[in-house]
Amino acid sequence: MSLGISPHSWARLWSRPLLTRSLHIKARYIPFASKSKTSLDEGQDFTVSNPATGESLCKVASVSEEFVKEAIDNAQEAFQSGVWSTAPAIHRSKVLTKLARLLEDRISELAVIETLQTGRTIREMNAQLSRLPEWLDYFAAILRTHQGFVAPTQGNLLNYVQRVPLGVVAQITPFNHPLLIAIKKIAPALAAGNSVVVKPSELAPITALVFAEMAGQAGIPAGVLTVLPGTGATVGKAIVSHSHIRKIDVTARRSVGQVAGANIASFTAELGGKAPILVFDDADIPSAVNGVAFASFIASGQTCVSGTRIIVQDGIYDTFISALVEKTENIRSRMGNPINPQSTMGPVISERHLNRIEGILGRMKGKVLCGGYRLTGTSPLDDFDYTYGSFLAPTIIEDVKSTDELWQEEVFGPVIVARRFKDVVEGVALANDCKYGLGAGIWTSNLARAHRVAADIQTGLCWVNTHHRNDPSSPWGGMKESGIGRENGIEAFESYSQSKSTIVNTSIVEEMRKDDWFSFSDTPRRYG
């Protein structure tokens, strides 16, 4: 939606200091935690900045280890009280549904905050956040429809099985989809009856804190949802080390996941990816070019399922790559202020991350077809000044070997590599030649082949003639070093609960009296 404002007007509209222009951002955010007696040291506050401009958005209070301990103790107290953990399923369902409606009413506001704290374009954030109430509605519906069962038994026994919550669960969320990934984790955890402790990324914590306030307004009791800002090295470590934590769910780098999972019995982790996209000779080239560009450059390539290894069959390689380069250059020409609805792509999350990507590009030995440089000067779209932001031109590189860092490691930016393949066997081999296994894509008009290839690709998600499509009911998770466990669907709900088996003797009293193990009788006794 353009609102009738020209592209160049957007740069002038959003050039004034953010904190005086917008009512969406507070000057300082504090943790969302119940009845804390531990004080917050303002000297430990950290700054959240806009990666498109370098401007400070706000201060956020980082919590101490003592604060973490108290918050988790309070979460455990809330769980043991039964105010949420033993509340009727229909009550929890109604509260989640109310929260979904509150969220719907604030999508536009939250989308602006997401754009300001991540640098992602407002067009992306409006589209993404508009879907989020669906996750709350889905798990509210599961509460109304999910059933226990009666297990088959021998003898006069009734064995009924129910799902019960785990207890206090911890969630560590990343910067790239701050509110989406938080809600994907929070919704099933709350639905199952747990107390939830969230540690959002220190680079983009604002929307998680705002959402927690909304949850309180919807009727989530105090102590049931807690959000603790801070770094992973201090706050994250203190959370996962607490003895009350019954499960941790983390979306992060592989190294973070390994540390987080050290002391946890129940563990879900999404630890990154290096998604291959196979484009066969019979693919519709315009559709495939559009699809690959979307897969690769949405969110500035900062998603765990971004298309990063583009594997194209010989027969169309030159034509396809030429069209993809043209598409990519067009994306580059329309990069502007992320808050401008006509801007195509934003910056990466920080200067530090941009420097890391530039280091990877400096070490690679491939051929750069387009991009490969940071943006400077002003945008041809709207005169936005790139100078203080962390902007990288979308980049395509070919002639990269499978052993190269660019092929094997997650760049997490708008950088893709292109390779040729001859036949299905070689294409699948290249797709699987990586330690990660989260997402993949296939472009072909032969759906019989698509099914066969999808079965052979070693990833937890595989799209055919599309990418980045996901629903609350669709399991999400990886194979190999991309993690363990699944988000979304019944699988997520059950991962936040555990089965409880109750066995009832339905015999009449006279029969029960005969069941005396220690009596001296020749009557057979049952043990087990």
N, C-alpha and C positions, 0 to 999 in steps of 0.2 A: 504494500500500500504506500503510495508516494505522498499522500496528504496534500498534493498540489504544490509541493516545494521542489524547486529545481535542485539538481545535484550540487551546484556551487553554493546554493543557499545553506545547505546542510553544514558545510564547513564553517560558515560564519555563525550559524545558530549554535553550534556545539563548541565554539572556541573559548567561551567564557569559563572561568573557574568552575569546576564541577560541583563543589560543595555549596556554592551560592546559587547555582542554576537549578539544582535538582532537589526535590524533597524526598527522593527515594532512598538516599544514603544518609545514615546517621554519622555523626562525627566519631563516635566510638561504639563498638559492640562489645558486649560481655558474654560470658558463657550462658547457655540456657541450662540451668541446673536448679534443683529444688533445695530450699532451706540451707544454703551453704553458710557455715560459720567461718570458713577460711577466707581471708581477705585476698584481694587481687592487687598485685604490685604493678602500678602503672609503668614502672620502669621496665617491665617485661612485655609491654605492649609491642605489637608488630604492626607494620604498615601494609595495607593492601593497595596496590597501585593498578592503574589502567595501563595494560601493556601496549595500547595503541598510542598513548601520549606520554607515558612516564609520570603522569600526575598522580598524586596521592589521593585515594578515594576516602579512606578512613583509617582509624586505628582499631585494632582488635586486641582484647585482653588475652594474653596467653596464660594458661593455668599452670599451677605448680603441681608437683607430684602429690603433695598433701591435699590439694584441691581435688585431684583425680581420685585419690583414695576415698575421700569423703563423698564425692559424687557417686561413685560406684557402690559404696556402702548404702547410700540413700536409695539407689536403684534396686539394690537387693532387698532393702526394707519394703519398698513399694511392691516388689514381686511377692514377697512372703505375706504381705497384708491381704493379697487376693483381690485388691480393688480393681485390677485389670486382668491379672493372670487367671482368676477363677470367675470373672464376670461372664454372664451368658454370652454365647457366640452371637446371638442376635443383637445384643447391646454393642459389642465391639464392631459388628457390621454397620450399625447405624452411625456410630461415631466416625468410622472411616468414610462412610458416604457423606456425612456432613463436612468432613475435612476436604473431600474432593470438591464439594461445591464452593467452599471458601477459597480453595486454590484456584478454581476456575475464575472467580471474581477478580483475582489479582495477577493473572497471567501477564498482562501487558506491563505492569509495574515490575514484576520479577524478571521479565525478558530484558528490560532495560538494565537492571542490575547485573544480570548475567553478561550482557554485552560489555558493560563497563569493567567488570572484574576479570573477564577472560579475554576480551578483545574480539570475540567471535561476532560475526555480523548480526544485526538485529533481525534480519530476515531469517537466519538460521534459528535464533533463539525463540522468536515468535512461533515458528513451525514446531520446534522441538517441545517447548514447554506446553503448548496447547494439547499435547498428547498425555501429559503427566497425570491428570485426574483419572485416566483410564486404569492406571496401576492400582490406585486406591479403590476404585469401583470394582475391579476384577477380584481383588483379595477380599473385599467386603462381600462379594457374591459367593466366593468359596466358603466363607463362614456360614452362609445360608444353605449351602448345598453339599458340603463335604460331609461324608458319613463314616462312622466307625463300622466295624464289622464283627460278626460272630465267627470265631475260628472253630473248625471241626474238631471234636474231641471224642475220646472213648469213655463210655460209662455215663453216669448221671451227672454230667458237668456242663455248665454253661460258661463258655470262655468268650467274653466280649472285650474288644480291643478299641481303645480310644487314642487320639492324639492329644498330648499335653505339652505345654511350653517347656523350654529348656531352662530358663532363668534369665540372668543378665547376659546380654549378647553385645559384642563390640563390633563396630563397623568403621572401616577406614576408607574414605572416599577421595577421589582424585580431583584435579583442577579442570580437566577437559570438559566434563559434563557435570558440573557441580550439583545441580538439583536433580537432574535425571537419575544419576547413579545413586544419589542419596535416597530418593523415593523408591527406586527399584529394590533397595535393600530394606528400607524402613517399613514399607507396606506389608510384606509377608511376615516380618518379625513382629510387628504390632498385631497383625491379624492372628498370629499363633498364640498371643498372650504374653510375650516376653517383655522385659524391661530392656530398653535399647540405649546404648551409649555410642554416639557418633563422633569421630574425629575427622572433620573435613580438612581438605588441603588448606594449608596456610596461605596459599596463593589466591584462593577463591572461596572463602568461608561464609560470605555474607548471606547468600540465599538459604543455606542450611539453617542458619540461626533464625532468619525470618520465618521459615517454614515451621520450625519448632514452636515459635510463638503462636502460629496459626493452629498447630496441633492442640495446644493448651486451650485455645478458644473453642475448638471443636468438641472438647470433652476428654482429651487424653489426660489422665490424672497426673499430678505432680510426681516426679521421680520415674515415670514410665518412659519418657523420652528425654534424653540429656544430650546436649551438644557441647563438646569441649574443644575449643580452638587451641592451636599450638603446633609445634613441629612434630614430625614423626619420631625423631631421635629422643625427644623428652616425653611429650604428652602421649604419643602413640605407644611408646615402649612401656610407659607406666600403666596404660590401660590394659594392654595385652598381658602384662605380668601379674595383674590382680587375680587373686585366688577365686573371686566370685564369678569371673567370666567363664561362661559355659560354651561359648562359640565366638569365633571371629570370622568376619566376612570382609575381605580386603580386595580393592582394585588398585593395583600399584605396580611398580617395577618388580621384577623377579626377586631381586635382593631384598626388597622390603617384605615381600610375601614370606620369604624364608625366615626372616627374623620374627615376623608376626606369628608364624605358625609354630614357634619353638615350644610353647607351653600350653597349647590349646588342644583339647580332645576333639572338638568338632570344628571343622575348618573349611571355608569356601574361599577360593582365591581366583581372581582373574588377573593374570600377570603379563598381559601384553600379547602382541602378535606381529606378524609380518606377512599380511595376507597376499597370497598369489591370486591373480586374475588370469584365467585362461581364455584367450579369444581365438576361436576356431575360424577356419577359412569361410565357413558358411554363415558366420554371424552377420547380422545387418549392421554395416559399418557405422552409419550415423547414430543408431541406437547405442551401439557398443562404445563409441567415442564419448557420447554424453554420459553413459553409465560409468565408464572408467574415470572420467574427469570428476564426477560426483563422488565416486568411491574414494578417490585419491586426495581431493583437495577440499572437501567439506571439512569444516573445523580446522582449516589450515593443516590438514593431515594429522591432526592430533587426536586420533581415535585408535583404539586397539585393533579395530578391524579395517583400518584404512587400506585401500588397495595400494600396495607398495612395490610389488613385483609383477609387472605386466608382461605376460608370457603369450606371444602372438605367433600364430601359425605362419609358416613361410609364405604361403600363397597371397596373403593380404598384408604382410608385415609393413612393407614400405608405404602402401596406401594408408593403412591404419595409423601408423606413427606420424605420417605427415599431417593427417587430419587432427590427431591428438595434440601435436605441437601447435597447430593453428588455434585449436580450442583453448589450449593453455595460455597462449599469448593473449587471447581475448580476455580470459579471466584476469590476467595480470593488468591489462589496460584499464579494467574497471574496478580495481582495488582502490578504496577510498576510506573515508571515515566509517568505522564499523557501525555507527549508529545511523548511517544513511541507508535507507531500505534498498537503494540501488547498488550498494557496494557488494562485490562478489566474494571477497575473502579478507579475513583480518590478519593480525600479526600472530606470531607464536607467543607463548605465555609470558616470557621474560627475556631480558637481555642475556642473562646467563644461559638460558636454553638456546637462544639464537647463536651464541658463541660456540656452544657444544655442537650444533648442527654444522656451523661453518668449519669447525675442526674436522668433522667427519668428511665433509666435502673436500677439504684440503688434502686428506689422506687417500682419497679414492683415485683409481687409475682409469676410469671409464671416460666416455665422450659425452660432454654436456650438449644436449640438443636445444635446450632453452632454460632460462632461469639460472640458478646457482649463485645469486648475489643478493645482498640486502638492498632494500629500497631506500633511496634518499630523494631529496627534493620534494616536489608536491605532486599530488595525484591529478592526472588528466581528467578524472571523473568529477571531482568536486574541490580541487585545490587544497585538499587535506595535506598537512605537512607530515611526511614520514619520519622526519629527523629524530624525534624523541621516542619513536615506537620501535617495536621489535619485528619489523616486517621483512619477510624473505619472499622473493619472487618464486612462484610455483616452478618446480624444476623437474626436468626429464633427463635421464642419463642412460646411455646404452653402452654395450661392450663391457659390462661388469661381470666378472667371473663369480661362480657360485661360492667361492671361498672368500670373496671380498666382504668387508665389514658392511657395505651398503646392502648386500644381499642377505646377510645373516642377522644383523642387529637392527633393533627398532630405532629408527631415527626420530620418530614422533614429530614430524614436520612435513611441509609440502614438497617432499622429495620422493620421486619414484624411479625405478630402474626398469628397462625394457630388454627382453630377450626373445629370440626366435626359437621355435620348435618345429620339428618335422611331422611327427605323428603323435597319436594319443599316448603311447608308451613314454615317449620322451617328455611330452608336456606334463603328464602326471608326475614323472620322476623329478622334474624341475620344481613343480609345485610343492612336492613333499621334501625337497632338499633344504630343510630349515628346521631348527630346533623348536620353533613355535608352531602352534596348531589351533589358532582361535577361529579365524574366518577365512573364507575363500570365495571367489566368484568364477562363474562360467558363462561365456557368451557363445551361443550357438543356436541354429534353427533346428537342429536335430535333437529333439527332446529325449529320444531313446538313448542316444550317446550321453546326453547331459546327466541322465540318471546313473549310468554306469560310471562316468567320471566322478560324479559327486560321491558315489560310494567308495571310490578309491582314494580320494583326497583325505588326508589325515587332519581334519579340522572338526571342531565341534559345531560350526556353522558353515553352511555352504549355500550361496545364492545362485540362482540360475536366471540370467537375463535381467538382473536387478542387483541392488546392493543396499546395505544399511537399512533393510526393512526389519522391523521388530515389533512384537506385540506382547502384552503382559502374559499371554498364555504360551509364548514361544520360548522354550528353554534356551539359555544363553550361557555358554562356557566353552572352555578349550580342552584340547588334547596336548600331549607331550608337555613342553615346559610352559605352556600358556595357562596352566592352572589346574584346579581341581574343583569339582562341584558345579552347580548350575544356579544361575539366577532365573527368575520368571517361572510361571506355571505352577502346577501342583508340586513339582520337584522342589521349588524354592520354599513353598509353604511347609512341606514335610521336613525340609532340612532345618527349619526353625522350630520344629517340634519333635517329639519322641513318642513312640508307642508305649501305651500302658495296658498291660494285659491283666484282666481281673477274672479269676476262675471261681465259680460258685458251685458248691455241691447242691444239687437239686433233689437228692434222695430224701425219702421220708425218714422220720426220726428212728424208726426201728432198724432201717438199713444202715443208718449212720452209726448206731451203737455196735453193730457187728464189725465195724471197721476199726478194730483195736489191734494195732500192730504188735503190742507186747503181750497179748493174750496167748495162752498155749492152746493152739487149735490147729487142726490139719487144713482148715479153710485157707485157700490161697489169698495172699495179701498183695495189694498193689503198691509198688514203690516207683513213683514217677508217672 
